[in-house]
Amino acid sequence: MERKKRVIIFLCLLLLASFSFLKAQEKQTIVSESTAQENPLSAREYFIREYVIGPRDLLEIKVFELPEFDQTVRVSENGTITLPLIGNVQVGGLTKEKIEKKLAELLDKYVKNAQVSVFIKEYQSSRVAIIGAVEKPGMYELVGRQTLLQMISQAGGFKENAANEIYVLREGQDGNTASIAIDLEDLLLNGNQKLNIPIQPNDVINVPVDRLITIYVFGEVRNPGAIQVKMSQKVTLLQAIAQAGGLSENASKRGITVKRKDKSGKEINIQVNLNEIIKGKKKDIPLKEGDVVIVKESIF
């Protein structure tokens, strides 16, 4: 009797497991079909379809029933290719489908309803330069949609001496170059994915090498003298005073001077009321290399 009961329990469990498996398979199939409908093209196919031809790209051109027209040509610096019968053709700035349509129209007087196929053999115009404090700086091909961190990964990742702030240099349509600053601490530690920007062809990713800078704190602090910080840390007045051991008992929070030299070498004095910064009435002051902070003694 006991054995019969165990067999019944086992069969019930087996049926339940089979039902769960079938439901899981059905759910997976539905998800797969939904994904396929949302993404009918693979990432690679989408990239090829949307890719804009540029200088130095290598194109393979074939025309059905016109083998003498089959050519492998490289796009010139001004965006043109030279082909039999039709001569120079401007292809720069066009997708492969638009080039196929354009060539078919140009060939219409030789072959009616010409069937033209264009294959992109080399993507020379879609390259990105990665320079500075990465393991393998150099030129990298940009294939498909790549983010900043994906490109950095191709370059072997950051070196230990990489600065906290890196820059993406990007040329605009007006010919001017814009510099996009990326805070690595915010991106990597805080997970701010808005900073993991998509990379575009011809971008230059500059990862500066960090270095130590010296700031001097004198007067009524517990450990007066020079302090060294990483340039990328952007130390502020409050942080510098804290690194100098904090204010002494005789310090005046109102009597603080930051001495700084401008680009011409002229010394300027910035008067600071530390109470206003502590209370949030004024922003903390970022310090620069060579700044001298002087904390005066309270007269009371």
Secondary structure, DSSP 8 states (H G I E B T S, - for coil): -HHHHHHHHHHHHHHHHHHHHHHHHHHHHHHHHHHHHH--S-HHHHHHHH----TT-EEEEEETT-GGG-EEEE--TTSEEEETTTEEEE-TT--HHHHHHHHHHHTTTTSTT--EEEEEEE-TT-EEEEEESBSS-EEEE--SS-BHHHHHHHTT-B-TTB-SEEEEEEE-TTS-EEEEEEEHIIIIIS--GGGS-B--TT-EEEE-B--EEEEEEEESBSS-EEEEEEGGG--BHHHHHHHTT-B-TTEEEEEEEEEEE-TTS-EEEEEE-HHHHHTTSS---B--TT-EEEEEE---
